[in-house]
Amino acid sequence: MGKKVFLVIVCVLLTVVVLAGCNESYRTKAISTDTTDTTVSSNGGLAVRYGKYLYYINGYAGKDVDNTFGNVQKGAIARVELDAAGVPIKSTNIIIVPKNVYNTTATSGLYISDGYIYYSSPSIDKNSSGEPKTAEMWLMRTKLDGTGTKVVKKFEDYTAVYKVVEGYIIYVLNKELHSINLNSRKFEDTKIDEEVTSYFFPKYKEGQNSFVNSVFYLKASENENDYFNVLWCYRAGGEKKKVIEASAETYDQTALYPAGFSLTLIDAVYVGSGLRLIYTKTDQGTNKTSSGTYSYLFDDSLAFVPQNEVRYSRSTTYKEFTFLNDTTAVVKNGNNVQLLTPGDDLWKAETLIPGSSDITIYRIFETDSEVLVYYMLSNVLYKISVLGRTVADGNVNYNINIRSASIIFDGSYTTGWLTPDLVGNCLYYFNSKVLDNIYYLDLSAVGDRDADSRIPRLLGMVTAEDEVKLLTSS
């Protein structure tokens, strides 16, 4: 064999070896999975319930650990069965996807849709020095039984913000809106729009509502000299649609507001088969008399009739709307939680929970006699009854009746990525005092002023390396 031919063969073999080092084998045996109940709840966080199971991230491992499929335990996707009360049965713990789940965006956790679990993971492609490109993100999916793992899309970093919906992934990156067809052979990626200035993904919801698959977004007017902007909506698998061109002509306000309005997206609330979009609106005038929080209830047609727009405030921005009925809403105003009800002109706001710093509302729910709020303030989770509830002649009435708040969680949790996730009555979180392993607390078992009842329990499987660290840390 000639020397040149020999060298060519060696080079080809070396190239094959290098390329093979960038690939993984995802072949694995299916894990027995009961699909009798396919109900999904709490998509997008560190834990998702699917029927009788909880799929969760087995601790926070960061992006720079060995991420070879099959070698991962900490940071992997695990599964545990839940009892009738929704509490984990630890003896049923098992690793489903031995890949490291990692991201930096607070909404980029685990998603379950159409029999698959979707997640992001650091790239294992190598740079010129043979090191993994962990600053790059792979968006991946695996069947719920652990088989069928595939890379859906490779990104250069973790800045893409995405939402998994039925049959599609919608994402925004570098001011572009894209849709990935999950039923296509090579996960076809289509650019839907560009020059997107802001956007809002309605939250995940079970049930038949076409807006679950939507994204609302804003763009500047095509004329760069215009003050007003334009609201668009895209529903996966369909066509983008211009919803509101916030010009003076649209609102028939050419005399009072000749430059039109600037909209800012705030929130979205499902109402039956429709969606109530919350936004702020302001004008270019010196006094900005139109400034405030507004909403519009869209039906499936996405038709906009300006006269049906609802105005809640003058100048004030309300966020995180929870409507108890059409005339009663619990909202955030700055650091405070308030009750909104219609007034003589605008809606009237009454403070229910004053906040010394930013409050995060976890849950608002009604019993037969009261309305309870679970909220996080300064890393402590509280429960408080804020409204009395009565029923007369088939109508539900509410009255302010604020009781003392009680602490239901005061553990130390990791804040770099996913915040504590409330699924059912259990709160799941990465415990910063125990090397970011995942713990849980059954809130239904927490007693008032009983610190012992607030002691969390280990959910996940601790690696041998972490066990050694914990034993030697003292």
N, C-alpha and C positions, 0 to 999 in steps of 0.2 A: 504494500500500500504506500503511495507517495506521501511525502511529508505534508504537502499542502492539503491533500484530502483528509489525512489524519487530523490535522489542526481544525479543519472545517467541522468534522464530526464531533470533536471535543467541544468546540464552541457551541454547536447545536445542543449537545447534551447538557452543557452547563446552563445554557439559556432555559432549557426545559426544567432543570432542577430549580433555578431561581424563580421561574414563573410558578412552578408547582408549590413553592414555599409561600406564595401569596394566596393560594387557594385552600379551602377546607373541604373535608368530607362531612356532609350533614346526615349521612345515613345512620339511622337509629331505629330501634324497635318501637312500635306504638305502645303507649301506656294506656291501659284500660280506662275508658272515660265514659261516664254516664251522660248521654245527651237527651234524656227525657225532658228535662227542664232547660230551656235555652235562654231564659231571662237574664239580661245583662244589666248591671247597675254600677255606677261610679267609674265610668270610663275616663281615662286620661291621667290618673294619679298613680301612686305606687302600689295600689291594690285594686283589683276588679273582681266583682262577684259574677259568676256564671253558673246559674242553677244552684246546685248544692256545693259548688267549689268556690274557693278564693284563690285566684292567681295573683301572685305578688312578687316584688323584687326582693331577693334574699340578701338584703343589706346593701349599703352604698360602698362601692369599691374604688371609685374614681375611674379615670380613663386609661391609666398607664399600666394596668395589671395584664398578665398573660390572658389573652382573649381567644385562645384557640378553642374551637367548638369541642366540648367534651372535657376540657380542663378547668372549666369555670364552676365555682360553687358560690362564693360571695359575689353578689351582683347578678347572679343568674335568676331566671324566672322559675319560681317554685309554685307548688299547688298544695292546698290543704282542704280537706272536707270540712264543712260547717255543720254544726248540730241544728236542731229545730229552732233554737234561739239565735242562730247566726254566729255562734262562737266557734273558733277553730278547734278541731280535734287533732291535737299535735301528732298523734301516732300515725296519722295519714299523710304526713309531710313527704313530698317527693320533688326532686328537681325535674322540671319539664323541658326547659331550654337552657343548656349549659353554655350560654353566651352572656357576656357582661353588658347589662343594660345601663346606659349612661346618656346624659344630656345636660344642658344648662338652662333650658327653657322650662318654666314652671308648669306648662300644660303638656309637656312632652313626656308622658309616662307610658302606661300600658293601655292599649285599646283592644277590645275584643269585638269582632264583626264577622259575620258569615262563617263561623267555624274556625277562624284564625285569630291569633293574638299578634298584634303589631307592636313594634318596639324599635328603639334606636340603640346602636352599638358602635363603639370605636372601630375604625377601619383596621384591618390586619394587612392591608397592602404595605409594601416596604418602600422606603426611600432609598437613595443611592448608597447610604451607609448600612443598609440592611435592617433598619429599625422600623417598627410599625408606625404608620402615619396616624397616630391616635388623635390628632387634631381634626381629622376628617370623620364624618359621620356616615354610617350605613343605616338606612331605614330598612328593616327586615320584617318578615312574618314567619310564623310557624303554626301548624295545625294544633288544635287544643290537646291532641294526644302526643305531642312532641315530635311528630314527623313533618315532612314537607317543608323544611326550613329553606327559605330563599331570600336573597337580597333584592329588595324592591327598587331602591334608588340609592345612589352614592352621592353624597354632598361634600363640598370642600371644607365645611365647618358645621357648627351647630346652630347657625342663625336662622335656618328655615323653620317657620312656624306652620305646623300641619294639623289637620283634623282628619280622622278616619271615619268615613261614612259608608253606607251600603254600596259596595262595588267600586268605591273610589277613595283616593286620598287627595284632599285639596290642600295646597300649601302656598305660602307667600314667601318669596325670597327676592331680595334686591328690587323691590317695588313691582315685581311681577307676580301675577296670580296664575297658578298651574293646577292641572287636574291629572292624576294618574289613574288610568283604567286598570283596575285589579283583575278584570276578567280577560284582558288581552294577553297574548302569549308572552310578550316581552315587556309587560307593564308600560304600555304606551303613555308617554308624557306629553301633554298638550298645553301650550301657553294660552290662557284664556284672555288675559288682559295685561297691560303694562302701565307704568306711571301711576301705580296705586299709592295714594298718600296715607291712607289708614284703612283699617278693616276690622270686622268683628265676626267671630265665629259663634253662632248660637250654641249653647251648651248641649251636651249629649242628652237625649231623652228617649225612653222606650215608647213605642206606640206609632200610630200612623199619622205623621205630620211631615209634609214635604219640606218644611223649613229646617228639619234636622239635618238635611243634606246641603244646607246653604251657607253662603258667606255673603255678608253685606260689606261694601267697600266704597270709598270716596275717591274721586279724581277731581283735578282742577278742570275748569271749563276749557274747551278747545281753544277759545280766544284767551290768550295769556293776559290780556288787559282786564278781563272780567274779575270781579270780586267774588262772585258766587261760585260754589262748587257743585258737584253732581254725585248723587247717590246711585249706586248700581247694586244689583243682586245677581249672584250666580248660584244655580242649583246643579249639583253634580250630574253629569250626563245630559244636561240641557244646554241652553244658550244663555249668555249673559244678557241682562236686561236693564236698561236705564229706568230708574224708579222715580227719582225726584231731581229735576233740574231746578236748583233753588234760586231761580231768577225772579226778578220783580214781576215778570209776566206770568210765571207759573202761579204765584200767589196773588196776582191782581193787585199789587201794591206799588205800582210804578211811581205814584206821587209821593208816598211816604217813605218808601225804601227803594229808590231807583237803582241802586247797585245790587239789590237782591240780598241773599243771606249766605253765611258760612255755617255749615253743619259739622258737628263732631259726634261720632258714634259713642254711645255710653253703655247700653245694655240691650238685651232682648229677652222677652218673656213669651212662652207659648200660651196661646189661648184657644182651646179646642183644636181645630184644624188650622188656625191662623197664628200670626205672630205679632206681638206688640213690640215695635222697635222704639227704643228710648234714645234720644239724642239732644244735644244742645243746639241752639240756633242763635245767631247774632247778626247784626247789621253793621254797616260801615260808618254809621253816623256818630257824631260826637258823644251823644248820650246813650247810644246803643239801647234804645227803648225796647227792642225785640228780644234782648238777651235773656235767656232762661232755659229751663229743661222742658222738653216736649216729648210727645209720643204719637205714634200712628199705628193703628191696628190694621195690618195687611191681611187680606185673604189670599187665596191661591193665585188670583189674577195679578197680584202686585199693583193693582190700580191705586192711584193716589188722588184723593179729593181734598184740596187744602182746607176746606171748611170743616173737615172731620178730624183735623189735627187737634190734639189736646195739649194745652199749656199748663204746666204745674207751678212754675215759679217765675219770678222776675230776678234775673242775675244769678240766683243760686243754682248750683249744679247738684242734682241728686243722682245717686248711683245705687247699684245692687238692689234693684226693685224685686220685692216679693208681694204679689197681689193676693190678698185674702178674698176679695171680690172686686167687682168693677169700680167700687168707690172707696176701697180701703187698701192701702199699700204700706208696707214697712220698707224703709229706704235708709241709705247712708247719706249723711250730709257732713262732709269733713270727717271729723273723728266721732261724730254722734250718730246713733241709730234713732230714727224718728218715725212717727206715724203720719201718713199723708191721707187727708180726706178733703173732699170738695168744699171750698169756701164760697163766699159771695162773688168773688172775682177769680182769683187763683186758688190753688189748693192750699189748705191749712196744714202747717207742720208743727207737731208736738213731740218733744224729746222723750224717748223711752229709756235710752241708755246713753249717758254722757261719757265720752271717751277722752282720757288725758293724752292718749296717743292713738294711732290708727287701729281701728277695730276690724277684725275679719269675721264676717258672719258665716258660720258653718251650717246651720240648719235652723229653719223656722217651721214649726208645725203646730197643729191645733189638736186639742183634746175636746171632749164634750163641753168643758167649762172654761178653758183658758188657751192662750197662745204663748208658747214657749220659744225662747231664742237661745241657741247655743252660739257663743261668740268667743273669739280669741282676742285677748288684750294683754300686751307685754308678755307673750309666750305662755299665758295661762288661759285655759279653756273654762268658761263659766256657763252655767245654765240659769236662766231667769224667766219668771213668768211676768209678762208685761201687759197683757190684755185679758179682761174677762170676756166670756163668750156665752151668749144666750140665743135661744131660738124662739121666735114668736110668729105664729101664723105662717110657718114655713120659711121665714126670713131670718138670717143669721145677723145678730147685732154684736158690736164690739164696744167695749168701754175700757179706758185706761185704768189699769189696776196693777201697779208695779210692786212686786214683792222683792225680797232680798235675794241677791245673786248668790249662788253657791259654786265653789270650785269643784270641777269634775276631772281636771287634768292639769298637772303642773310639772310634767317631766321635761327633761332636756332633750331637744331634738336638733337634728342637723338642718341647717338653713340654706345650704349652698345650692339646692336644686328643688326637690319635691317636699312640700310642707306636709304635716300630718294629714292623713286621709281618713275621713269618717265614712265607713261602709256599714250600713245597718246601724247597730248600736256599738260597734267596736271602732276604736280609733287606732290606726296603724301609723307607725313612724320609725325613722332611723334614729336610734338612740345614740346621741353624741357622747354619752358617758360609757358606752359599751362598744367602742370602736365602730360605731355606725351600723351595728347589726339591727335587724328589724324586730320591734316589740309591738305589743298591742295592749289596749286597756278596754275591758268591757264596761262601757259607761252605765249600763243598766244595773250593774252591781256596785256602783259607787254610792256610798252613803254620805249624807250631809255632814260636813265637818269631821269626816272620818278619813284621816290621812292614810291609814293602812289599806283602806279599800281602793286607794288610788295608786297602789303599787303595780306597775305594769308587769307583763309576762313576756318572756322570750317567745317569739313566733318561729323565727327562722332557724336554719341549721348553721351553727358556728363552725368555721374552718379550724383545722388543727393549729394552723399558724396563729389565729386569733386567740385560741384557747391558751397557747403558750404565753402570748402577750398579756392576757388578762391575769394569768397566774403569777407572772413576774413583774407586773406593773406596780404592785404594792412594795 
